[in-house]
Amino acid sequence: MSHRDRPSGITLLVMLEVILGVLLFLGALERRLARANWTLGSAATFLIILGALSFCLAFGLWTGKAWAWVGAIGLTVFSIIFSVFLLFIRPTIGEGIYLIANTVMIYFLIQPRVQRHFGHSIV
């Protein structure tokens, strides 16, 4: 797929997905550093898995794979729900930024031109 065929929103989606992946890895690092015994707890492991998934989705979105669009929709909806839940439990600036980034991500994912690019149409 050439750069000319890719809608400009895809570049922004990929950048957001990479940023979200980095935020997830930083969240895992924060949780790991907060523990005195330096073990990788289940919350940190979960964040690392989600971060790795974000990077895989970023690659798939960049290359125009339909599975990446579906996966990005699913991960983004899950992340929005999870962020809202965490904001009620322990509100942090990081969670707020993560929620805003995911909201922007879902907005771009459901744009008609982006959906057509990946061979989908839900709106």
C-alpha positions as CSV (number, residue, x, y, z in Angstrom):
1,M,0.0,0.0,0.0
2,S,1.4,3.3,-1.0
3,H,1.5,6.4,1.1
4,R,-0.9,8.1,-1.3
5,D,-3.6,5.4,-0.8
6,R,-3.5,5.7,3.0
7,P,-6.0,8.2,4.5
8,S,-4.2,10.9,6.6
9,G,-6.2,9.8,9.6
10,I,-4.4,6.4,9.5
11,T,-1.0,8.1,10.3
12,L,-2.6,9.8,13.4
13,L,-4.2,6.4,14.4
14,V,-0.8,4.7,14.3
15,M,0.8,7.5,16.2
16,L,-1.9,7.3,18.9
17,E,-1.6,3.6,19.1
18,V,2.1,3.8,19.6
19,I,1.7,6.5,22.3
20,L,-0.9,4.4,24.0
21,G,1.5,1.4,23.9
22,V,4.2,3.6,25.5
23,L,1.8,4.8,28.2
24,L,0.9,1.2,29.0
25,F,4.6,0.2,29.3
26,L,5.2,3.2,31.5
27,G,2.3,2.3,33.7
28,A,3.7,-1.2,34.0
29,L,7.1,0.3,34.9
30,E,5.5,2.6,37.5
31,R,3.7,-0.4,39.1
32,R,6.9,-2.4,39.2
33,L,8.9,0.4,40.7
34,A,6.2,1.0,43.3
35,R,6.8,-2.5,44.7
36,A,9.8,-2.9,47.0
37,N,10.4,-6.5,46.0
38,W,10.8,-5.7,42.2
39,T,8.6,-8.6,41.1
40,L,6.4,-8.3,38.1
41,G,2.9,-8.3,39.5
42,S,-0.2,-9.3,37.6
43,A,-1.3,-5.6,37.0
44,A,2.1,-4.9,35.4
45,T,2.1,-8.0,33.4
46,F,-1.4,-7.1,32.1
47,L,-0.2,-3.7,31.1
48,I,2.8,-5.1,29.3
49,I,0.6,-7.5,27.3
50,L,-1.7,-4.6,26.4
51,G,1.2,-2.4,25.4
52,A,2.6,-5.2,23.1
53,L,-0.8,-5.6,21.6
54,S,-0.9,-1.8,20.9
55,F,2.3,-2.0,19.0
56,C,1.1,-5.0,17.0
57,L,-2.1,-3.1,16.2
58,A,-0.1,0.0,15.2
59,F,1.8,-2.1,12.7
60,G,-1.4,-3.6,11.3
61,L,-3.1,-0.2,11.0
62,W,-0.1,1.2,9.2
63,T,-0.1,-1.7,6.7
64,G,-3.9,-1.5,6.2
65,K,-4.9,-4.9,7.7
66,A,-8.6,-5.4,8.4
67,W,-7.9,-7.4,11.6
68,A,-6.0,-4.4,13.0
69,W,-9.0,-2.1,12.6
70,V,-11.2,-4.6,14.4
71,G,-8.6,-5.2,17.1
72,A,-8.1,-1.5,17.5
73,I,-11.9,-0.9,18.0
74,G,-12.1,-3.7,20.5
75,L,-9.0,-2.7,22.5
76,T,-10.0,1.0,22.4
77,V,-13.5,0.3,23.7
78,F,-12.1,-2.0,26.4
79,S,-9.5,0.7,27.3
80,I,-12.1,3.5,27.6
81,I,-14.3,1.4,29.9
82,F,-11.2,0.3,32.0
83,S,-10.0,4.0,32.2
84,V,-13.3,5.3,33.4
85,F,-13.4,2.5,36.0
86,L,-9.8,3.4,37.2
87,L,-10.6,7.1,37.3
88,F,-13.2,6.3,39.9
89,I,-10.9,4.1,41.9
90,R,-7.7,6.2,41.8
91,P,-7.8,9.3,39.6
92,T,-4.5,10.2,38.1
93,I,-3.3,12.5,35.3
94,G,-2.0,9.4,33.4
95,E,-5.4,7.8,33.4
96,G,-7.0,11.0,32.2
97,I,-4.5,11.3,29.4
98,Y,-5.0,7.6,28.5
99,L,-8.8,8.2,28.4
100,I,-8.5,11.2,26.2
101,A,-6.2,9.5,23.8
102,N,-8.5,6.5,23.5
103,T,-11.5,8.7,22.9
104,V,-9.6,10.5,20.1
105,M,-8.6,7.1,18.8
106,I,-12.2,5.7,18.6
107,Y,-13.3,9.0,16.9
108,F,-10.8,8.4,14.1
109,L,-11.4,4.7,13.8
110,I,-15.1,5.2,13.1
111,Q,-14.6,7.9,10.4
112,P,-16.2,6.6,7.1
113,R,-13.0,7.1,5.0
114,V,-11.0,5.1,7.6
115,Q,-13.6,2.4,7.8
116,R,-13.7,2.0,4.0
117,H,-9.9,1.9,3.9
118,F,-10.0,-1.2,6.1
119,G,-13.0,-2.7,4.3
120,H,-15.6,-2.1,7.1
121,S,-18.6,0.1,7.5
122,I,-20.3,0.3,10.9
123,V,-21.5,3.9,10.8
